[in-house]
Amino acid sequence: HYPLRRQRQMCIRDRDEALQVMAYRISGALARFGPLSLLHYHDGGYGGLLKNLESRFFSALGGCTEHRGSLCWAAGLTAQGYDFGAVYSHPHEDLANARLIIIWGRNPAFTQPHLLPFIRQAKKKGARVILIDPLHTATAALADEYIGVRPGSDGALALGMAAVIIEKGLLDRDFIAAASSGFERYRTLAAAFSLKRTASLTGLAPEVIEHLALSYATAKPAALVIGIGLQRHSNGGNTVRAVDALAALTGNIGVKGGGASYANFQISRFVDDSFLNGEELQPIRRRYPKPGLAKAISEFSDPPVDFLYISRANPLTQVGDSDSLRRVFKRVPFVVTAEHFMTDTANASDLVLPATAFLETEDLFYNSMSHQYLVYSAGCINPPAECRAEYDYLHDLITLLGKKGYPAPEPDRLLARAIEPLTNETGVTLEEIRENSPYLLPGGNNIPWADRIFETVDGRYNFYSPAAEEDGTGGLPVYHRPLELGDDKLRREGYCYWFVTPHPRDSIHSSHRLPDGVAIPKAYLHPRTAEQEGLKGGEKITVRSKRGYLQAAVTVSDRVPPDAVMVYEGWWHESGAAVNKLTPARTTDMGCQAAFYDCLCRIEKDTC
């Protein structure tokens, strides 16, 4: 169906009519305000290459308003860009070479189960595993040691560990001298983090911090496996930079079994998606930080946002301070969402285009958190009813609009064009990838930075980053308390619990988590918290922040720290527990990323 909501309470069942309505709205916006009145919002709900053709569609219209940054991982990406010049990870198989593995702010037992066999293999070969996380996650079952750090204090812990390592003389002087820059400035920064100060910031005993530092420094090679959890605070980028610096300090970079593995973008040199983006069409762009969608809609006036196109995302559930977004969403004259399901965002849109899922169309998948494979999808099932790929809708739409620059979406030709860098370097064709998918790219099992030549301006690892200084984030990996978690005024008002919203085991965000009439949202509380609030398991509570509230049933668990409330993310609004009603639209210190975990809440017992 092509439901047209809000302006006209009817249902368009004809694709041609739906496209004519879109063409009318777009041409009107262009005539009145120009291309910047078109806002294109998209995210990673699909992950394939070809749906990026949407960007070329808007380039062919002259441009659009579009976000920069991300909701989930841009702070860490930006941080490693400052440190290394690029974002590369060690192959999973290399964990078998480590003597020590520190999993920091990541829960692969729920979010990356394909990593678990490699961790187990490393343990069989004698590696020790340490988990650092405020939450006692399921991954703790794999760990030899669990360290429950205070939320948002991971950067202080990393700097405190560095101070111990430097004081004990356990640093790798050869690596520092030959392959790094800015060490003396970094040394001065780390010296301020005594064991006493670090303990007060992290909530850990001094002996635990010292033991952790010595274990890491003396177990070479030692691997750092960094998750997105520790960088979802207002100080998130600098936190990742502080953790990266530990690997450089001890010479655990460019060696088997080492590394500071966060994400892996080595694949980018083999894939060229510039044609899909249409930059050669010279579009104009107006940018805003991605977490600030509500602010952009509300404040942009020259021109205003007149037409909003959304795909691969469910922002009314996924963006922080979602109640504010829901209110300003109604101000946009026309909203189109391409979707598989009638999500919260689709339900609030004027027009919904039924889009194909990843199993229903041919494509290549290559953006990855950690691996080096090109994955071919043949489209193994037929799409239901009238579902079509977004780029098919847009091809017909561009014809109606009479614009040029957007080609017929022929998957074979476009995919072959995108992998021309790979074909030119290796001779590998699209047909070979089809036959050998998943296809391991050349150098996919290489150890990053083994030649100690980095992609920074000076070719060295940057303890001090001139690029970060120039961007206004500071050259050194400084530690700041998370803004809201350190807000004493909020605490005096009763907002004294850390509100944390990790990924559940059985779904990927709200776009792929359909409402379940059986499941009941749960709020996890530590036994001490439940006792001091006078609560028992199963009782209904309201969890409230300065931005909104949700309702859930209490589950008492000692896997949650005493000063926290945990609710798994992904719930739709109808559940009563859409977590981003509470979280802020605040951005991190770098990368224009959402600081979801920078959130304080209070608990109210439901009496009815």
Secondary structure by P-SEA (a helix, b strand, c coil): ccccccccccccccaaaaaaaaaaaaaaaaaccccccbbbbcccccccccccaaaaaaaaacbbbbcccccccaaaaaaaaaaccbbbbccccccccccbbbbcccccccccccaaaaaaaaaaabbbbbbbccccccccccccccccccccaaaaaaaaaaaaaaaaccccaaaaaccccaaaaaaaaaaaccaaaaaaaccccaaaaaaaaaaaaacccbbbbcccccccccccaaaaaaaaaaaaaacccccccccccccccccccccccccccccccbbbbbbccccaaaaaaaccccccccbbbbccccccccccaaaaaaaacccccbbbbbccccccccccccccccccccccbbbbbccccccbbbbbbccccccccccccaaaaaaaaaaaacccccccccaaaaaaaaaaaaaaaccccaaaaaaccccccccccccccccccccccccccccccaaaaaaccccccccccccccccaaaaaacccbbbbbcccccccccccccccccbbbbbbbcaaaaaaacccccbbbbbbccccbbbbbbbbbccccccbbbbbccccccccccccccccccccccccccccccccbbbbbbcc
